[in-house]
């Protein structure tokens, strides 16, 4: 377990304003799924100029994330912090989250580690391991201590396979968040509370949150003004002005320290807080997402769902035989088909995807026209990525093997959150 004497705020730019100009952070987007839907959050968007929680250019597996981090550390000397903040919630994706932290701690033993979560899926067992891994800074996004107010902010919350809405969702979230803060402090970590300031909903309530969490030992609070976002319930609300932000922070500051330099970080944020995502870094992270899910494994081939051998034009569920492609050993710019392999017969549920994974054990990626969420997750668990596209096989192979951009006309959609093309939820990504 970490002891308080081992923890320092010094080099974490989100917890220490003085570190903003000297120290950077990198967020690893390994947590696509979310267990709640907030009325202010929409993650179905990606632009290098868009900086807000829930936005990411791609999703990385734990292995890809470490490969990406290694490349970042070769390029930069200012990275002091590695965090996981979505684009969903880290504990709606606990296996990926904990695996990533284990790998990063082993590879970079002196790195500051942090995470941001809505608290719903956090258990004491996870907190114990986080402490053992020296994850020193944990942020809980908590928007109310009154269930009725919380019920106006959360559209739904999913826990133990049950969906709760309205006040019942609010009650559940508050219970889990307060317990999470208790555990975080019990195991010696620094606790930050993020609260979204929503005009007309909780603007007068945030001081009560500050009073409550301060009494529980939370260390710092971040009052984040609502960013009205298209296709959300709150898209037509007005963003809090400077006067409202100042007044809220002043009142909350009576109970605990306030963070006033939040940059509304992306789930794949990189560099100093004021630094935008550059095109070069955007291409780097996308390139790492095309690596084998576990880069330490030898997976030299790509499987394709095709009817005639020229086009990617089969849904994963309808494939009866995969075409297997490799780089041409005599000309690395070209590709050759080396094999065909049968797909497991329909039915059998998860067993089918396990059988397919075994058949394609040396393939890093499957190219298909479309795929459902369950097979995507099951194949990913076995180290195989799925790219959804339609068009020439050669374009897909160039994308995987050579890192060439996949033309937008061929790409189906980025299954970034695990809830479909468009989904809501709390990205919880602000540092």
C-alpha positions as CSV (number, residue, x, y, z in Angstrom):
1,X,0.0,0.0,0.0
2,X,1.2,3.5,-0.7
3,X,1.7,5.7,2.3
4,X,1.0,9.5,2.2
5,X,4.7,10.3,2.6
6,X,5.4,8.5,-0.8
7,X,2.9,10.7,-2.7
8,X,3.8,14.1,-4.1
9,X,1.7,16.7,-6.0
10,X,4.8,18.3,-7.4
11,X,5.0,16.9,-10.9
12,X,1.3,16.3,-11.6
13,X,0.1,19.3,-13.7
14,X,-3.6,18.6,-12.9
15,X,-3.0,18.8,-9.2
16,X,-0.2,21.4,-9.2
17,X,-0.7,24.6,-11.3
18,X,3.0,25.3,-11.1
19,X,3.8,22.0,-12.9
20,X,1.7,23.0,-16.0
21,X,4.5,24.7,-17.8
22,X,7.1,22.1,-17.1
23,X,5.5,18.7,-16.9
24,X,3.2,16.8,-19.2
25,X,0.8,13.9,-19.1
26,X,-0.4,11.2,-21.4
27,X,-3.8,9.6,-21.3
28,X,-4.1,6.0,-22.6
29,X,-7.5,5.4,-24.2
30,X,-8.0,1.8,-23.2
31,X,-11.5,2.0,-21.7
32,X,-14.1,2.4,-24.4
33,X,-17.3,1.3,-22.6
34,X,-19.3,3.3,-20.1
35,X,-21.7,2.2,-17.4
36,X,-23.7,5.5,-17.2
37,X,-25.1,8.0,-19.6
38,X,-24.8,11.7,-18.6
39,X,-27.0,14.3,-20.2
40,X,-24.0,16.4,-21.1
41,X,-21.8,13.8,-22.8
42,X,-21.5,12.6,-26.4
43,X,-18.5,10.5,-27.4
44,X,-19.4,10.0,-31.0
45,X,-17.0,12.6,-32.3
46,X,-13.3,12.9,-33.1
47,X,-11.3,15.9,-34.2
48,X,-7.7,16.8,-33.2
49,X,-9.0,20.3,-32.4
50,X,-11.7,19.0,-30.1
51,X,-10.6,18.9,-26.5
52,X,-13.1,17.5,-24.0
53,X,-13.7,14.3,-22.0
54,X,-14.8,11.3,-24.0
55,X,-13.0,12.3,-27.3
56,X,-10.3,10.0,-28.6
57,X,-8.9,9.3,-32.0
58,X,-8.7,5.6,-31.4
59,X,-8.8,2.8,-28.8
60,X,-5.7,1.0,-27.7
61,X,-5.3,-2.4,-26.1
62,X,-3.1,-2.6,-23.0
63,X,-0.2,-3.9,-25.2
64,X,-0.7,-1.3,-27.8
65,X,-0.9,1.4,-25.1
66,X,2.5,0.4,-23.7
67,X,4.0,0.4,-27.2
68,X,2.6,3.9,-27.8
69,X,3.9,5.1,-24.4
70,X,7.4,3.8,-25.2
71,X,7.3,5.8,-28.4
72,X,6.1,8.9,-26.6
73,X,8.9,8.6,-24.0
74,X,11.5,8.4,-26.8
75,X,10.1,11.6,-28.3
76,X,9.6,13.7,-25.1
77,X,11.3,14.4,-21.9
78,X,8.4,16.2,-20.1
79,X,6.0,13.3,-19.5
80,X,5.6,12.8,-15.8
81,X,2.1,11.3,-15.6
82,X,0.3,8.4,-17.2
83,X,-3.5,8.3,-16.7
84,X,-6.5,6.4,-17.9
85,X,-9.6,8.5,-18.3
86,X,-11.9,6.8,-20.8
87,X,-13.2,7.5,-23.4
88,X,-15.7,5.5,-21.3
89,X,-15.1,4.7,-17.7
90,X,-12.0,2.8,-16.5
91,X,-14.2,0.5,-14.3
92,X,-16.7,-0.3,-17.0
93,X,-13.5,-1.8,-18.5
94,X,-11.7,-3.1,-15.4
95,X,-9.7,-5.8,-17.1
96,X,-8.2,-3.5,-19.7
97,X,-7.6,-0.8,-17.1
98,X,-5.8,-2.9,-14.6
99,X,-3.8,-4.8,-17.2
100,X,-2.6,-1.5,-18.6
101,X,-1.6,-0.2,-15.2
102,X,0.3,-3.4,-14.4
103,X,2.2,-3.2,-17.7
104,X,3.0,0.5,-17.4
105,X,4.2,0.1,-13.8
106,X,6.5,-2.8,-14.8
107,X,7.9,-0.9,-17.8
108,X,8.1,2.6,-16.1
109,X,8.5,2.0,-12.4
110,X,9.0,5.7,-11.5
111,X,6.0,7.1,-13.5
112,X,3.2,8.9,-11.7
113,X,0.0,7.0,-12.4
114,X,-3.6,8.4,-12.1
115,X,-7.1,7.6,-13.2
116,X,-10.5,9.4,-13.6
117,X,-13.7,7.5,-13.0
118,X,-17.3,8.0,-12.2
119,X,-16.9,5.6,-9.3
120,X,-19.8,3.2,-10.1
121,X,-17.6,0.2,-10.9
122,X,-14.9,0.8,-8.4
123,X,-14.6,-1.9,-5.8
124,X,-12.3,-2.2,-2.7
125,X,-10.4,-5.0,-4.5
126,X,-9.6,-2.7,-7.4
127,X,-8.6,0.0,-5.0
128,X,-6.3,-2.3,-3.1
129,X,-4.5,-3.3,-6.3
130,X,-4.3,0.3,-7.5
131,X,-2.6,1.2,-4.3
132,X,-0.2,-1.7,-4.6
133,X,0.6,-0.5,-8.2
134,X,1.2,3.0,-6.7
135,X,-1.6,4.7,-8.6
136,X,-1.3,7.8,-6.5
137,X,-4.0,10.2,-7.9
138,X,-7.7,9.2,-8.4
139,X,-10.4,11.5,-9.7
140,X,-14.1,10.9,-9.0
141,X,-16.6,12.7,-11.1
142,X,-19.4,13.6,-8.7
143,X,-22.2,16.0,-9.7
144,X,-24.5,15.9,-6.8
145,X,-25.0,14.6,-3.2
146,X,-28.8,15.0,-3.6
147,X,-30.4,12.1,-5.5
148,X,-33.1,14.3,-7.1
149,X,-30.4,16.7,-8.6
150,X,-28.3,13.7,-9.6
151,X,-31.3,12.2,-11.3
152,X,-31.5,15.2,-13.6
153,X,-27.9,14.8,-14.7
154,X,-27.7,11.0,-15.2
155,X,-30.0,9.6,-17.9
156,X,-29.3,6.1,-16.6
157,X,-26.8,4.0,-14.7
158,X,-26.1,0.3,-15.2
159,X,-24.9,-1.8,-12.3
160,X,-25.2,-5.5,-11.6
161,X,-27.0,-5.9,-15.0
162,X,-29.7,-3.5,-13.9
163,X,-30.5,-0.1,-15.4
164,X,-31.6,2.6,-13.1
165,X,-33.0,6.0,-14.1
166,X,-33.9,9.3,-12.5
167,X,-33.7,9.5,-8.7
168,X,-32.8,5.8,-8.4
169,X,-29.8,6.3,-10.7
170,X,-28.9,9.4,-8.6
171,X,-29.1,7.4,-5.3
172,X,-26.9,4.6,-6.7
173,X,-24.3,7.0,-8.1
174,X,-24.0,9.0,-4.9
175,X,-23.7,5.8,-2.8
176,X,-21.0,4.3,-5.0
177,X,-19.1,7.6,-5.3
178,X,-18.9,8.3,-1.6
179,X,-17.8,4.8,-0.9
180,X,-15.1,5.1,-3.6
181,X,-13.8,8.3,-1.9
182,X,-13.6,6.5,1.4
183,X,-11.6,3.7,-0.1
184,X,-9.3,6.0,-2.0
185,X,-8.4,7.8,1.2
186,X,-8.2,4.7,3.3
187,X,-5.6,3.3,1.0
188,X,-3.5,6.4,1.0
189,X,-4.2,7.9,-2.4
190,X,-4.9,11.5,-3.4
191,X,-8.6,12.1,-4.2
192,X,-9.8,14.8,-6.6
193,X,-13.5,15.4,-7.1
194,X,-14.7,16.7,-10.5
195,X,-18.1,18.3,-10.5
196,X,-19.7,19.6,-13.7
197,X,-21.3,23.0,-13.2
198,X,-24.7,22.8,-15.0
199,X,-26.7,26.0,-14.9
200,X,-30.2,25.6,-13.6
201,X,-29.5,22.1,-12.4
202,X,-26.7,22.0,-9.8
203,X,-25.2,25.5,-9.8
204,X,-26.2,26.2,-6.2
205,X,-25.5,22.7,-5.1
206,X,-21.8,22.4,-5.8
207,X,-20.8,24.0,-2.4
208,X,-22.7,21.2,-0.7
209,X,-20.7,18.6,-2.7
210,X,-17.5,20.4,-1.6
211,X,-18.6,20.4,2.1
212,X,-19.4,16.7,2.0
213,X,-16.3,15.4,0.2
214,X,-14.0,17.6,2.2
215,X,-15.4,16.1,5.4
216,X,-14.5,12.7,3.9
217,X,-10.9,13.7,3.3
218,X,-10.9,14.6,-0.4
219,X,-7.9,16.7,-1.3
220,X,-9.0,19.0,-4.2
221,X,-12.0,19.9,-6.2
222,X,-12.4,20.8,-9.8
223,X,-15.6,22.7,-10.8
224,X,-15.8,22.2,-14.5
225,X,-18.2,24.4,-16.4
226,X,-20.7,22.6,-18.6
227,X,-19.6,22.5,-22.3
228,X,-22.9,22.3,-24.2
229,X,-22.4,19.5,-26.7
230,X,-24.4,18.6,-29.8
231,X,-26.8,15.7,-29.6
232,X,-27.0,15.7,-25.8
233,X,-29.9,16.6,-23.5
234,X,-28.0,19.6,-22.3
235,X,-26.9,20.9,-25.7
236,X,-29.1,24.0,-25.5
237,X,-28.1,25.0,-22.0
238,X,-25.8,28.1,-21.7
239,X,-22.2,27.5,-20.8
240,X,-21.5,29.1,-17.4
241,X,-19.9,32.5,-17.7
242,X,-16.8,33.8,-15.9
243,X,-18.9,35.3,-13.1
244,X,-20.7,32.1,-12.4
245,X,-17.5,30.1,-12.5
246,X,-15.8,32.5,-10.1
247,X,-18.7,32.6,-7.7
248,X,-19.0,28.8,-7.6
249,X,-15.3,28.2,-7.0
250,X,-15.3,30.9,-4.3
251,X,-18.1,29.2,-2.4
252,X,-16.6,25.7,-2.8
253,X,-13.3,27.1,-1.8
254,X,-14.6,27.7,1.7
255,X,-14.4,23.9,2.2
256,X,-11.5,22.7,0.1
257,X,-8.8,23.6,-2.4
258,X,-10.0,24.4,-5.9
259,X,-8.4,23.5,-9.2
260,X,-8.7,26.4,-11.6
261,X,-6.6,25.4,-14.6
262,X,-8.5,22.4,-16.0
263,X,-8.1,22.0,-19.7
264,X,-11.1,19.5,-20.3
265,X,-8.6,16.9,-21.4
266,X,-9.3,14.4,-24.1
267,X,-9.2,10.7,-23.3
268,X,-6.0,10.5,-25.4
269,X,-4.5,13.8,-24.2
270,X,-0.8,14.2,-24.6
271,X,1.7,16.8,-23.4
272,X,1.2,19.9,-21.2
273,X,-2.3,20.9,-20.3
274,X,-2.4,23.8,-22.7
275,X,-1.0,21.7,-25.6
276,X,-3.4,20.6,-28.3
277,X,-3.3,17.2,-30.0
278,X,-1.0,17.6,-32.9
279,X,-1.4,15.8,-36.3
280,X,1.9,14.0,-35.8
281,X,0.9,12.6,-32.4
282,X,-2.6,11.8,-33.7
283,X,-1.0,9.7,-36.5
284,X,1.3,8.1,-34.0
285,X,-1.5,6.9,-31.7
286,X,-3.5,5.7,-34.7
287,X,-0.5,3.8,-36.0
288,X,-0.1,2.1,-32.6
289,X,-3.8,1.0,-32.8
290,X,-2.9,-1.0,-35.9
291,X,-0.2,-3.0,-34.1
292,X,-1.1,-6.5,-33.0
293,X,-3.3,-6.2,-29.9
294,X,-0.4,-7.7,-28.0
295,X,2.7,-6.5,-29.8
296,X,4.9,-9.1,-28.1
297,X,3.1,-11.8,-30.0
298,X,4.1,-12.9,-33.5
299,X,1.0,-12.3,-35.6
300,X,2.2,-11.8,-39.2
301,X,-1.1,-12.3,-41.0
302,X,-4.5,-10.6,-41.7
303,X,-7.7,-12.5,-42.2
304,X,-10.4,-11.2,-44.6
305,X,-14.1,-11.8,-45.0
306,X,-14.5,-11.8,-48.8
307,X,-16.8,-13.4,-51.4
308,X,-14.5,-13.3,-54.4
309,X,-11.0,-12.5,-53.1
310,X,-10.8,-8.9,-54.2
311,X,-13.2,-6.9,-51.9
312,X,-13.9,-6.8,-48.1
313,X,-17.6,-7.5,-48.4
314,X,-18.7,-9.9,-45.7
315,X,-20.2,-9.4,-42.3
316,X,-18.2,-11.3,-39.6
317,X,-21.3,-13.3,-38.8
318,X,-21.7,-14.6,-42.4
319,X,-18.1,-15.5,-43.1
320,X,-17.8,-19.3,-43.8
321,X,-14.1,-19.1,-44.9
322,X,-11.4,-16.5,-44.2
323,X,-8.8,-15.5,-46.8
324,X,-5.4,-15.2,-45.1
325,X,-3.0,-12.6,-46.4
326,X,0.6,-11.7,-45.7
327,X,3.2,-9.3,-46.9
328,X,5.0,-10.6,-50.0
329,X,8.5,-11.8,-48.8
330,X,10.0,-10.8,-52.2
331,X,8.3,-7.4,-52.3
332,X,7.2,-5.8,-49.0
333,X,5.0,-3.3,-50.8
334,X,2.8,-6.2,-52.1
335,X,0.6,-8.7,-50.4
336,X,-0.2,-12.3,-51.2
337,X,-2.9,-14.7,-50.1
338,X,-1.3,-17.7,-48.4
339,X,-4.2,-19.7,-47.1
340,X,-8.0,-20.1,-46.6
341,X,-9.3,-21.2,-43.2
342,X,-12.8,-22.3,-42.3
343,X,-14.9,-20.2,-39.9
344,X,-16.7,-21.9,-37.1
345,X,-20.3,-22.7,-37.9
346,X,-23.0,-20.2,-36.7
347,X,-24.3,-20.8,-33.2
348,X,-22.5,-21.7,-30.1
349,X,-22.3,-18.0,-28.9
350,X,-19.0,-17.3,-27.2
351,X,-17.6,-20.7,-28.1
352,X,-17.8,-19.8,-31.8
353,X,-15.6,-16.7,-31.4
354,X,-13.2,-18.7,-29.3
355,X,-12.9,-21.3,-32.1
356,X,-12.4,-18.6,-34.7
357,X,-9.7,-17.0,-32.5
358,X,-7.9,-20.3,-32.3
359,X,-8.2,-20.8,-36.0
360,X,-6.8,-17.3,-36.6
361,X,-4.2,-17.4,-33.8
362,X,-1.5,-15.9,-36.0
363,X,-3.6,-13.1,-37.4
364,X,-3.4,-9.6,-35.9
365,X,-6.6,-8.3,-37.6
366,X,-9.7,-9.4,-39.3
367,X,-11.1,-7.2,-42.1
368,X,-14.9,-7.5,-42.5
369,X,-17.7,-5.2,-43.6
370,X,-19.3,-5.2,-40.2
371,X,-19.4,-6.9,-36.8
372,X,-21.4,-7.0,-33.6
373,X,-20.1,-5.8,-30.3
374,X,-19.9,-9.2,-28.6
375,X,-17.6,-10.8,-31.2
376,X,-15.5,-7.6,-31.3
377,X,-14.9,-7.9,-27.6
378,X,-14.4,-11.7,-27.6
379,X,-11.9,-11.6,-30.4
380,X,-10.1,-8.7,-28.8
381,X,-9.8,-10.7,-25.6
382,X,-7.9,-13.3,-27.7
383,X,-5.6,-10.6,-29.2
384,X,-7.3,-10.2,-32.6
385,X,-8.5,-6.8,-33.8
386,X,-11.4,-6.3,-36.1
387,X,-11.5,-3.5,-38.8
388,X,-14.9,-2.7,-40.3
389,X,-14.6,-1.5,-43.9
390,X,-15.9,-2.1,-47.4
391,X,-13.8,-2.0,-50.5
392,X,-10.5,-3.3,-52.0
393,X,-8.7,-5.7,-49.8
394,X,-5.4,-4.1,-50.8
395,X,-6.5,-0.8,-49.1
396,X,-7.2,-2.6,-45.9
397,X,-3.9,-4.5,-46.0
398,X,-2.0,-1.3,-46.7
399,X,-3.7,0.3,-43.7
400,X,-2.7,-2.6,-41.4
401,X,0.8,-3.4,-42.6
402,X,2.0,0.0,-43.8
403,X,0.1,2.4,-41.7
404,X,-1.6,4.1,-44.7
405,X,-4.8,5.9,-43.9
406,X,-7.9,4.1,-44.7
407,X,-10.0,6.2,-47.0
408,X,-13.1,7.5,-45.2
409,X,-15.3,6.2,-48.1
410,X,-14.1,2.6,-47.1
411,X,-14.2,2.8,-43.3
412,X,-17.5,1.8,-41.8
413,X,-17.2,3.4,-38.3
414,X,-14.9,3.5,-35.3
415,X,-16.4,1.2,-32.6
416,X,-14.8,3.4,-30.0
417,X,-17.1,3.0,-27.1
418,X,-18.6,-0.5,-27.3
419,X,-22.1,0.9,-27.3
420,X,-22.6,1.3,-31.0
421,X,-21.9,4.1,-33.4
422,X,-23.5,6.8,-31.2
423,X,-23.6,6.6,-27.5
424,X,-23.8,8.8,-24.4
425,X,-22.1,8.5,-21.1
426,X,-19.7,10.2,-18.8
427,X,-16.2,10.3,-20.3
428,X,-14.8,11.4,-17.0
429,X,-11.7,12.4,-18.7
430,X,-10.6,15.6,-17.0
431,X,-7.3,14.5,-15.5
